[in-house]
Amino acid sequence: MSTLPEIAFIGTGVMGRSMAGHLMAAGHTVHVYNRTKEKASVLLEKGAHWHDSAGSAAAAADIVITMLGFPKDVEDTYLGAGGIVEKARKGALLIDMTTSSPLLARRISEVAGARGLESLDAPVSGGDIGAREARLVIMAGGDSAAFDRAMPVFSLMGKNIALLGPAGSGQHCKMANQIAGAIGIVAVFEALAYAKSAGLDPLRVHASISGGAAGSWAMTNLGPRALSGDFAPGFYVKHLRKDIAIAVASAKEMGLDLPGLDCARRLYDRVSERGWHELGTQVIYRLYTTT
């Protein structure tokens, strides 16, 4: 009989499905809930246990992991009536891996602690590829004891794993990541659009510049997708816009002006206005190449 902790995984979308799959492959019993049951079907076929609510899944597990869409989803799922904090077993470890608000992460930590629960905010970077290949970057905030408890589970999903500080610190680190990422994506596709307008073959230009000083994760992974016309979401435009909004609000709270991020925000607002919010972030290339 397995002595591994049982895990509840709430949110089995593009990334969560792969992440939960790695936990199951390692021998953990996994309890799942997702608003759309169909998105959990692959996991259920492999033996995951379905629950009709996040609270029900949490009540069956030693560790609860969430991978949701928006801060409001996180707030409702954790702090709402019948939610995770109310239903989780005493002593359970709660890990929110959603990119969310640092302020909300601190609030969840305080409420969870008052109920005898441990918690971490642990957003990730690496997109659908990193999730599938179990090499996510995991940025955690919370107590060191909770982080040590989570490490065996984190190591099944990621490679670059760090505790950045107290509750909310993981979310602040992810905001730094998203600021660099959002501005970097703009740079990649402005460069490739420039090459195309100059009469060059963007694929050949990409091959020439991606291994030099212009190289980046976005250049390597998103550039070829966009140039081939693949705008399927590894990371949704709507989620990047959410992250940018959180970063802008956090920067404003700190009195920090971020003009580069403001430029990316305005461009992705234009992307969304075109109706492309359900596509991958690489669809920004279309802004430069279609009228």
Secondary structure, 3 states (H helix, E strand, C coil): CCCCCCEEEECCCCCHHHHHHHHHHCCCCEEEECCCHHHHHHHHHCCCEECCCHHHHHHCCCEEEECCCCHHHHHHHHHCCCCHHHHCCCCCEEEECCCCCHHHHHHHHHHHHHCCCEEEECCEECHHHHHHCCCEEEEEEECHHHHHHHHHHHCCCEEEEEEEECCCHHHHHHHHHHHHHHHHHHHHHHHHHHHHHCCCCHHHHHHHHCCCCCCCHHHHHHHHHHHCCCCCCCCEHHHHHHHHHHHHHHHHHHCCCCHHHHHHHHHHHHHHHCCCCCCEHHHHHHHHHCC
